[in-house]
Amino acid sequence: MGSEAPADNMIATIVTSIVALAFPLALPFSHRFGRKALLRGVFNVFILVGVLMALFALRVPFDKMHQKRLFVIYQENVECIIISSYTY
């Protein structure tokens, strides 16, 4: 992949591998606490996700450089353009 590796895919791979290793341990670890603590934790995470969704919904996703950041490799061979003007 080298210098052309998409950063989104690399971050997604790292996060997926870490979550895949940690997820089986989450259920037994959460049952060490009581029902009241579990419900409070789920409620707090719910509130946190809602606040984060509201914050990111308020942001403007585009800036003045948006159109110039196109992650596509484009190459045009301008030497092979032949302009011919035949008259019949």
Residue frames as a rotation matrix with the C-alpha (Angstrom) as fourth column:
MET 1
0.570 0.822 0.000 0.00
0.822 -0.570 0.000 0.00
0.000 0.000 -1.000 0.00
GLY 2
-0.385 -0.894 0.229 2.85
0.893 -0.424 -0.150 2.40
0.231 0.146 0.962 0.74
SER 3
-0.935 -0.060 -0.350 2.25
0.176 -0.935 -0.310 6.12
-0.308 -0.351 0.884 0.66
GLU 4
-0.688 0.718 -0.106 -1.10
-0.480 -0.340 0.809 5.69
0.544 0.608 0.578 -1.09
ALA 5
-0.692 0.425 -0.584 -2.70
0.616 0.769 -0.172 3.72
0.376 -0.479 -0.793 1.77
PRO 6
-0.003 0.759 0.651 -6.08
-0.054 -0.650 0.758 5.18
0.999 -0.033 0.043 2.77
ALA 7
-0.827 -0.397 0.398 -5.93
-0.358 -0.174 -0.917 6.29
0.434 -0.901 0.002 6.39
ASP 8
0.000 0.915 0.403 -9.59
-0.995 -0.039 0.088 5.47
0.096 -0.401 0.911 7.06
ASN 9
0.651 0.234 -0.722 -9.09
-0.326 0.945 0.012 1.80
0.686 0.227 0.692 6.25
MET 10
-0.342 -0.857 -0.385 -5.98
0.128 0.364 -0.923 1.55
0.931 -0.365 -0.014 8.41
ILE 11
-0.744 0.135 0.654 -7.70
-0.640 -0.421 -0.642 3.14
0.189 -0.897 0.400 11.44
ALA 12
0.335 0.942 -0.008 -10.78
-0.921 0.329 0.207 0.96
0.198 -0.062 0.978 10.94
THR 13
0.362 -0.280 -0.889 -8.62
-0.057 0.945 -0.322 -2.17
0.930 0.167 0.326 10.86
ILE 14
-0.728 -0.685 0.026 -6.83
-0.025 -0.012 -1.000 -1.22
0.685 -0.729 -0.008 14.08
VAL 15
-0.499 0.614 0.611 -10.06
-0.866 -0.359 -0.347 -0.36
0.006 -0.703 0.711 15.92
THR 16
0.501 0.728 -0.469 -11.79
-0.731 0.646 0.222 -3.53
0.464 0.232 0.855 14.70
SER 17
0.021 -0.555 -0.831 -8.96
0.118 0.827 -0.549 -5.76
0.993 -0.086 0.083 15.87
ILE 18
-0.892 -0.347 0.290 -8.84
-0.212 -0.245 -0.946 -4.13
0.399 -0.906 0.145 19.32
VAL 19
-0.186 0.908 0.376 -12.62
-0.982 -0.163 -0.092 -4.30
-0.023 -0.387 0.922 19.78
ALA 20
0.451 0.343 -0.824 -12.68
-0.485 0.869 0.097 -7.93
0.749 0.356 0.559 18.62
LEU 21
-0.419 -0.674 -0.608 -10.18
0.241 0.563 -0.790 -8.80
0.875 -0.478 -0.073 21.35
ALA 22
-0.960 -0.018 0.279 -11.86
-0.240 -0.457 -0.856 -6.73
0.143 -0.889 0.435 24.09
PHE 23
-0.229 0.973 -0.002 -15.53
-0.816 -0.191 0.545 -7.53
0.530 0.127 0.838 23.39
PRO 24
0.160 0.340 -0.927 -15.60
0.130 0.924 0.361 -11.08
0.979 -0.178 0.103 24.83
LEU 25
-0.635 -0.465 -0.617 -14.21
0.656 0.097 -0.748 -9.72
0.408 -0.880 0.244 28.12
ALA 26
-0.765 0.332 0.552 -16.81
-0.368 -0.929 0.048 -6.94
0.528 -0.166 0.833 28.46
LEU 27
0.236 0.956 -0.175 -19.77
-0.368 0.255 0.894 -9.11
0.899 -0.147 0.412 29.51
PRO 28
0.308 -0.126 -0.943 -18.05
0.738 0.657 0.154 -11.01
0.600 -0.744 0.295 32.36
PHE 29
-0.762 -0.643 -0.079 -16.38
0.562 -0.596 -0.573 -7.80
0.322 -0.481 0.816 33.56
SER 30
-0.563 0.604 0.565 -19.67
-0.435 -0.797 0.419 -5.89
0.703 -0.010 0.711 33.61
HIS 31
0.433 0.781 -0.449 -21.35
-0.023 0.507 0.861 -8.57
0.901 -0.363 0.238 35.76
ARG 32
-0.462 -0.624 -0.630 -18.90
0.702 0.177 -0.690 -7.95
0.542 -0.761 0.356 38.58
PHE 33
-0.966 0.184 0.180 -20.95
-0.246 -0.864 -0.439 -4.87
0.075 -0.469 0.880 39.41
GLY 34
-0.571 0.813 0.112 -24.56
0.339 0.358 -0.870 -4.83
-0.748 -0.459 -0.480 40.55
ARG 35
-0.084 0.674 0.734 -27.67
0.996 0.083 0.038 -4.23
-0.035 0.734 -0.678 38.49
LYS 36
0.761 0.385 -0.522 -27.88
0.444 -0.896 -0.014 -0.63
-0.473 -0.221 -0.853 39.66
ALA 37
-0.034 -0.868 -0.496 -24.35
-0.158 -0.485 0.860 0.14
-0.987 0.107 -0.121 38.46
LEU 38
-0.658 -0.167 0.734 -25.00
0.614 0.445 0.652 -1.55
-0.435 0.880 -0.191 35.10
LEU 39
0.338 0.862 0.377 -28.16
0.941 -0.298 -0.161 0.48
-0.026 0.409 -0.912 34.50
ARG 40
0.682 -0.158 -0.714 -26.38
0.098 -0.948 0.303 3.69
-0.724 -0.277 -0.631 35.51
GLY 41
-0.408 -0.913 -0.001 -23.50
0.039 -0.019 0.999 2.86
-0.912 0.407 0.043 33.14
VAL 42
-0.430 0.335 0.838 -25.83
0.888 0.321 0.328 2.13
-0.159 0.886 -0.436 30.22
PHE 43
0.683 0.722 -0.112 -27.73
0.705 -0.691 -0.159 5.37
-0.192 0.030 -0.981 30.87
ASN 44
0.378 -0.626 -0.682 -24.50
-0.069 -0.754 0.654 7.39
-0.923 -0.200 -0.328 31.05
VAL 45
-0.675 -0.612 0.412 -23.23
0.329 0.251 0.910 5.90
-0.660 0.750 0.032 27.79
PHE 46
0.014 0.788 0.616 -26.60
0.998 0.022 -0.051 6.65
-0.054 0.616 -0.786 26.19
ILE 47
0.818 0.258 -0.515 -26.38
0.321 -0.946 0.036 10.30
-0.478 -0.195 -0.857 27.28
LEU 48
-0.071 -0.944 -0.322 -22.74
-0.067 -0.318 0.946 10.54
-0.995 0.089 -0.040 26.11
VAL 49
-0.614 -0.108 0.782 -23.60
0.698 0.388 0.602 9.19
-0.368 0.916 -0.162 22.66
GLY 50
0.438 0.860 0.260 -26.51
0.897 -0.403 -0.180 11.62
-0.051 0.312 -0.949 22.37
VAL 51
0.655 -0.273 -0.705 -24.32
0.032 -0.922 0.386 14.59
-0.755 -0.275 -0.595 23.29
LEU 52
-0.455 -0.887 0.077 -21.63
0.068 0.052 0.996 13.52
-0.888 0.459 0.036 20.82
MET 53
-0.291 0.434 0.853 -24.22
0.944 0.275 0.182 13.08
-0.156 0.858 -0.489 18.06
ALA 54
0.773 0.609 -0.181 -25.54
0.589 -0.793 -0.156 16.59
-0.238 0.014 -0.971 18.74
LEU 55
0.299 -0.748 -0.592 -22.03
-0.115 -0.645 0.756 18.07
-0.947 -0.158 -0.279 18.70
PHE 56
-0.686 -0.608 0.400 -21.08
0.276 0.291 0.916 16.42
-0.673 0.739 -0.032 15.42
ALA 57
0.047 0.778 0.626 -24.44
0.990 0.047 -0.132 17.32
-0.132 0.626 -0.768 13.85
LEU 58
0.777 0.252 -0.577 -23.72
0.295 -0.955 -0.019 21.01
-0.556 -0.155 -0.817 14.51
ARG 59
-0.200 -0.953 -0.228 -20.38
0.073 -0.247 0.966 20.96
-0.977 0.176 0.119 12.70
VAL 60
0.659 0.277 -0.699 -20.06
-0.632 -0.299 -0.715 22.09
-0.407 0.913 -0.021 9.11
PRO 61
0.614 -0.415 0.672 -18.57
0.312 0.909 0.276 19.15
-0.725 0.041 0.687 7.18
PHE 62
0.443 -0.436 0.784 -17.13
0.868 -0.012 -0.497 21.19
0.226 0.900 0.373 4.32
ASP 63
0.274 -0.416 -0.867 -14.58
0.329 -0.807 0.491 23.98
-0.904 -0.420 -0.084 4.30
LYS 64
0.601 -0.004 -0.799 -13.03
-0.579 -0.692 -0.431 26.16
-0.552 0.722 -0.418 1.60
MET 65
-0.443 -0.850 -0.285 -10.54
-0.855 0.306 0.418 23.41
-0.268 0.429 -0.863 0.63
HIS 66
0.103 0.544 0.833 -13.20
-0.357 0.802 -0.479 20.70
-0.928 -0.248 0.277 0.22
GLN 67
0.926 0.342 -0.159 -13.19
-0.256 0.259 -0.931 20.48
-0.278 0.903 0.327 -3.57
LYS 68
0.348 -0.877 -0.331 -9.39
-0.834 -0.128 -0.537 20.29
0.429 0.463 -0.776 -3.70
ARG 69
-0.472 -0.496 0.729 -9.14
-0.798 0.592 -0.113 17.26
-0.375 -0.635 -0.675 -1.42
LEU 70
0.699 0.644 -0.309 -10.13
-0.714 0.617 -0.329 14.51
-0.021 0.451 0.892 -3.81
PHE 71
-0.046 -0.770 0.637 -8.25
-0.673 0.495 0.550 11.31
-0.738 -0.403 -0.541 -2.94
VAL 72
0.832 0.242 0.499 -8.11
0.220 0.682 -0.698 9.92
-0.509 0.690 0.514 -6.46
ILE 73
-0.283 -0.956 -0.076 -4.95
0.147 -0.121 0.982 9.46
-0.948 0.267 0.175 -8.44
TYR 74
0.816 0.571 0.089 -5.50
0.235 -0.188 -0.954 11.22
-0.528 0.799 -0.288 -11.77
GLN 75
-0.330 -0.939 -0.100 -3.02
0.141 -0.153 0.978 11.27
-0.933 0.309 0.183 -14.58
GLU 76
0.830 0.556 -0.034 -3.45
0.086 -0.187 -0.979 12.85
-0.551 0.810 -0.203 -17.97
ASN 77
-0.182 -0.888 0.422 -1.00
0.690 0.190 0.698 12.28
-0.700 0.419 0.579 -20.74
VAL 78
0.570 0.449 -0.688 -1.00
-0.024 -0.828 -0.560 15.62
-0.822 0.336 -0.461 -22.54
GLU 79
-0.415 -0.824 -0.386 1.75
-0.490 -0.155 0.858 14.66
-0.766 0.545 -0.340 -24.99
CYS 80
-0.813 0.088 0.576 -0.45
0.409 0.789 0.458 12.27
-0.414 0.608 -0.677 -26.94
ILE 81
0.248 0.929 -0.275 -3.20
0.345 -0.350 -0.871 14.72
-0.905 0.121 -0.407 -27.77
ILE 82
-0.795 -0.457 0.399 -3.20
0.502 -0.127 0.856 15.13
-0.340 0.880 0.331 -31.55
ILE 83
0.131 0.806 -0.578 -5.23
0.008 -0.584 -0.812 17.91
-0.991 0.101 -0.083 -33.03
SER 84
-0.727 -0.338 0.598 -5.87
0.549 0.237 0.802 17.33
-0.412 0.911 0.013 -36.67
SER 85
0.054 0.732 -0.679 -7.62
-0.224 -0.654 -0.723 19.69
-0.973 0.191 0.129 -39.03
TYR 86
-0.773 -0.237 0.589 -8.21
0.453 0.444 0.773 17.84
-0.445 0.864 -0.236 -42.26
THR 87
-0.197 0.720 -0.665 -10.25
-0.639 -0.609 -0.470 19.53
-0.743 0.332 0.580 -44.92
TYR 88
-0.339 0.162 0.927 -12.18
0.465 0.885 0.015 17.33
-0.818 0.436 -0.376 -47.25
